[in-house]
């Protein structure tokens, strides 16, 4: 059972203002992430709210119906009493270098394997954030993820223009942006240019996105062809679109880990 610890071992809370894009709210996503923390025996910093008291704990398990979460209780009777009186607990940990933060309320004590434990309903949302902007997923080749970019083209034999769509392979993706790769021989937007009215083609459907080109890099393929990689950030990405991207990243991570 975790003991009361020095403050330097406890992760401090992070203000969530402006981080709505990194909030997971899907019930199944939340269950999967909590189970990952349980399997990893991740150490959880628990802050008792309101107040400044904190201690270390671990997640024990989910209930059979996966609607409640069991946590280790503090070995300090004084802290344990404060926990049971608290309005809510703020739980913080890191898993695979990703910051995870969530709140639980309606905390109760239950006996578990001959010792006291804490139980609470599952959190309604979880903040999942890697400090380096956001976790960037290298897209598996088998997924064939594409970004559809509008491209103006002149009709043959006429003066009018029409807009066509070109599909560009997505190399990596995060909640903050993506990387595209095109032949270096093609005309490419410059760094700082914006590309509006694009569509990210995820397995679950199309997401409308606007992009800003942040950087260029070149590489030579084995057959001698030169490719240009465009690092792009999303502009004004709606919350629902960011959640869809996070869901794709999370599900793909799980798929990759299950093959190892």
C-alpha positions as CSV (number, residue, x, y, z in Angstrom):
1,X,0.0,0.0,0.0
2,X,1.5,3.4,-0.9
3,X,2.7,5.5,2.0
4,X,2.5,9.2,2.4
5,X,5.4,10.7,0.4
6,X,7.6,13.7,0.1
7,X,6.0,16.5,-2.0
8,X,8.8,16.3,-4.6
9,X,7.6,12.8,-5.6
10,X,4.0,14.0,-6.2
11,X,3.1,15.3,-9.7
12,X,1.6,18.8,-9.5
13,X,-1.8,19.6,-11.1
14,X,-1.9,21.2,-14.5
15,X,-4.3,23.9,-15.5
16,X,-6.6,22.6,-18.2
17,X,-7.5,25.9,-19.8
18,X,-7.0,25.7,-23.5
19,X,-6.4,21.9,-23.4
20,X,-9.9,20.8,-24.3
21,X,-8.6,19.1,-27.5
22,X,-6.8,16.6,-25.3
23,X,-9.8,15.6,-23.2
24,X,-11.0,12.0,-23.7
25,X,-14.8,11.7,-23.0
26,X,-15.7,8.4,-24.7
27,X,-16.6,5.8,-22.0
28,X,-14.8,3.0,-23.8
29,X,-11.7,5.2,-24.3
30,X,-11.7,6.0,-20.6
31,X,-12.0,2.4,-19.6
32,X,-9.2,1.3,-21.9
33,X,-6.9,4.1,-20.6
34,X,-7.6,3.3,-17.0
35,X,-7.0,-0.4,-17.6
36,X,-3.7,0.5,-19.2
37,X,-2.7,2.4,-16.0
38,X,-3.8,-0.6,-13.9
39,X,-1.8,-3.1,-16.1
40,X,1.3,-0.8,-15.9
41,X,0.9,-0.4,-12.1
42,X,1.3,3.3,-12.7
43,X,2.0,5.4,-9.6
44,X,-0.8,8.0,-9.1
45,X,-0.4,11.4,-7.4
46,X,-3.7,12.1,-5.7
47,X,-4.6,15.6,-4.6
48,X,-7.4,16.0,-2.1
49,X,-9.8,18.8,-3.2
50,X,-10.4,21.3,-1.8
51,X,-7.1,21.7,0.0
52,X,-3.4,21.1,-0.7
53,X,-3.0,17.6,0.8
54,X,-1.6,14.9,-1.5
55,X,-0.4,11.3,-1.4
56,X,0.7,8.5,-3.8
57,X,-1.5,5.6,-4.7
58,X,-2.2,3.1,-7.5
59,X,-5.2,2.0,-9.4
60,X,-6.2,-1.5,-8.4
61,X,-9.0,-2.6,-10.8
62,X,-12.3,-1.7,-12.5
63,X,-15.5,-3.2,-11.2
64,X,-17.1,-6.1,-13.1
65,X,-19.5,-3.7,-14.8
66,X,-16.6,-1.3,-15.5
67,X,-18.5,1.6,-14.0
68,X,-16.4,2.0,-10.8
69,X,-12.7,2.4,-10.1
70,X,-10.8,1.0,-7.1
71,X,-7.7,2.7,-5.8
72,X,-5.3,2.0,-3.0
73,X,-6.1,3.9,0.2
74,X,-3.4,5.9,2.1
75,X,-1.8,4.1,5.1
76,X,-2.1,7.4,7.0
77,X,-5.4,7.4,9.0
78,X,-5.4,11.3,8.9
79,X,-5.1,11.4,5.1
80,X,-7.6,8.6,4.7
81,X,-10.2,10.5,6.8
82,X,-9.6,13.6,4.6
83,X,-10.1,11.5,1.4
84,X,-13.5,10.2,2.6
85,X,-14.6,13.8,3.5
86,X,-13.3,15.3,0.2
87,X,-15.5,16.7,-2.5
88,X,-13.3,15.1,-5.2
89,X,-9.8,13.7,-5.8
90,X,-7.5,15.0,-8.6
91,X,-5.4,12.0,-9.9
92,X,-2.3,12.6,-12.0
93,X,0.2,10.2,-13.5
94,X,2.5,9.6,-16.5
95,X,2.1,6.6,-18.9
96,X,4.6,6.1,-21.7
97,X,5.8,9.7,-21.2
98,X,2.2,11.0,-21.6
99,X,0.6,13.2,-18.9
100,X,-2.7,11.9,-17.6
101,X,-5.0,13.8,-15.3
102,X,-8.6,13.2,-14.1
103,X,-11.0,13.8,-11.3
104,X,-13.1,11.4,-9.3
105,X,-15.8,12.2,-6.7
106,X,-18.3,10.3,-4.5
107,X,-15.4,8.5,-2.9
108,X,-16.1,5.7,-0.5
109,X,-14.2,3.1,1.5
110,X,-14.6,-0.6,0.7
111,X,-12.8,-3.7,2.0
112,X,-10.7,-5.4,-0.7
113,X,-8.5,-8.5,-0.1
114,X,-8.5,-7.8,3.7
115,X,-7.6,-4.2,3.6
116,X,-9.4,-0.8,3.0
117,X,-9.5,0.5,-0.5
118,X,-11.2,3.5,-2.2
119,X,-13.9,3.2,-4.8
120,X,-15.4,5.9,-7.0
121,X,-17.4,6.2,-10.2
122,X,-15.4,6.3,-13.4
123,X,-14.3,9.9,-14.4
124,X,-16.4,11.5,-17.0
125,X,-13.3,12.8,-18.8
126,X,-9.5,12.3,-18.8
127,X,-6.8,14.8,-19.9
128,X,-4.2,12.9,-21.9
129,X,-1.3,15.2,-23.0
130,X,2.3,14.8,-24.0
131,X,4.2,17.9,-23.1
132,X,5.9,18.1,-26.5
133,X,2.8,19.5,-28.2
134,X,1.0,16.2,-28.5
135,X,1.9,12.6,-29.1
136,X,2.8,12.1,-32.7
137,X,1.8,8.7,-34.3
138,X,3.8,7.3,-37.2
139,X,0.9,6.0,-39.4
140,X,1.2,2.3,-40.2
141,X,1.6,1.7,-44.0
142,X,-1.3,-0.7,-44.0
143,X,-3.7,2.2,-42.9
144,X,-3.0,4.2,-46.1
145,X,-4.0,7.4,-44.3
146,X,-4.6,10.2,-46.8
147,X,-5.2,14.0,-46.6
148,X,-7.3,15.4,-49.4
149,X,-6.0,18.8,-50.6
150,X,-7.9,21.1,-53.0
151,X,-5.9,22.0,-56.1
152,X,-7.0,24.5,-58.8
153,X,-6.6,23.3,-62.4
154,X,-7.5,24.8,-65.7
155,X,-9.9,22.9,-67.9
156,X,-8.4,21.7,-71.2
157,X,-9.2,24.0,-74.0
158,X,-11.0,26.6,-71.9
159,X,-10.4,29.6,-69.8
160,X,-12.4,28.6,-66.8
161,X,-10.8,26.8,-63.8
162,X,-12.1,24.0,-61.7
163,X,-11.0,22.7,-58.4
164,X,-9.9,19.1,-58.1
165,X,-8.8,17.2,-55.1
166,X,-5.5,15.4,-54.7
167,X,-4.8,12.6,-52.1
168,X,-1.5,13.0,-50.3
169,X,-0.1,10.2,-48.0
170,X,-0.1,11.1,-44.3
171,X,3.3,10.1,-42.7
172,X,2.5,11.0,-39.1
173,X,-0.4,12.6,-37.2
174,X,-1.0,14.2,-33.8
175,X,-3.8,16.2,-32.3
176,X,-1.9,19.4,-33.3
177,X,-0.9,18.6,-36.9
178,X,0.4,16.1,-39.4
179,X,3.1,15.5,-41.9
180,X,2.5,14.9,-45.7
181,X,4.9,13.7,-48.3
182,X,4.9,14.6,-52.0
183,X,7.4,14.2,-54.9
184,X,10.0,17.0,-54.7
185,X,9.3,17.8,-58.4
186,X,5.8,19.0,-57.6
187,X,5.1,22.6,-56.7
188,X,4.7,22.8,-53.0
189,X,3.3,25.4,-50.6
190,X,6.0,27.4,-48.8
191,X,6.6,27.5,-45.0
192,X,4.0,29.8,-43.5
193,X,1.4,29.1,-46.2
194,X,-2.1,28.0,-45.3
195,X,-4.0,25.3,-47.1
196,X,-7.7,25.6,-46.5
197,X,-10.7,23.2,-47.0
198,X,-8.7,20.0,-46.7
199,X,-10.1,16.7,-45.5
200,X,-8.3,14.1,-43.4
201,X,-9.4,10.6,-44.4
202,X,-9.6,8.6,-41.2
203,X,-11.0,5.0,-41.0
204,X,-14.2,6.4,-39.5
205,X,-14.7,9.1,-42.1
206,X,-13.6,12.5,-43.4
207,X,-12.6,15.3,-41.1
208,X,-12.5,18.9,-42.5
209,X,-9.2,20.6,-41.6
210,X,-7.3,23.8,-42.4
211,X,-3.5,23.5,-42.4
212,X,-0.5,25.8,-42.0
213,X,2.9,24.6,-43.4
214,X,5.5,24.8,-40.6
215,X,8.5,23.1,-42.1
216,X,10.0,21.3,-45.1
217,X,12.4,18.4,-45.2
218,X,13.7,16.2,-48.1
219,X,14.7,12.6,-48.4
220,X,15.9,10.3,-51.1
221,X,14.1,7.0,-51.7
222,X,15.9,3.8,-52.6
223,X,15.0,4.1,-56.2
224,X,16.5,7.6,-56.4
225,X,13.3,9.6,-56.2
226,X,13.4,12.7,-54.0
227,X,10.5,13.3,-51.7
228,X,9.5,16.5,-49.9
229,X,7.9,16.2,-46.4
230,X,5.6,19.0,-45.2
231,X,5.1,19.4,-41.5
232,X,1.7,21.1,-41.0
233,X,-0.2,22.3,-38.0
234,X,-4.0,22.4,-37.8
235,X,-5.7,25.8,-37.7
236,X,-8.8,26.2,-35.6
237,X,-9.4,22.5,-35.3
238,X,-12.9,22.0,-33.7
239,X,-13.1,19.9,-30.5
240,X,-15.1,17.1,-32.1
241,X,-12.5,16.7,-34.9
242,X,-9.6,16.7,-32.4
243,X,-11.4,14.0,-30.4
244,X,-11.7,11.9,-33.5
245,X,-8.0,12.2,-34.3
246,X,-7.1,11.4,-30.6
247,X,-9.4,8.4,-30.8
248,X,-7.7,7.1,-34.0
249,X,-4.2,7.6,-32.4
250,X,-5.2,5.9,-29.2
251,X,-6.8,2.9,-31.0
252,X,-3.9,2.6,-33.4
253,X,-1.4,2.6,-30.4
254,X,-3.4,-0.2,-28.8
255,X,-3.4,-2.1,-32.1
256,X,0.4,-1.8,-32.5
257,X,1.1,-2.8,-28.9
258,X,-1.2,-5.9,-29.2
259,X,1.1,-7.2,-32.0
260,X,4.3,-7.0,-30.0
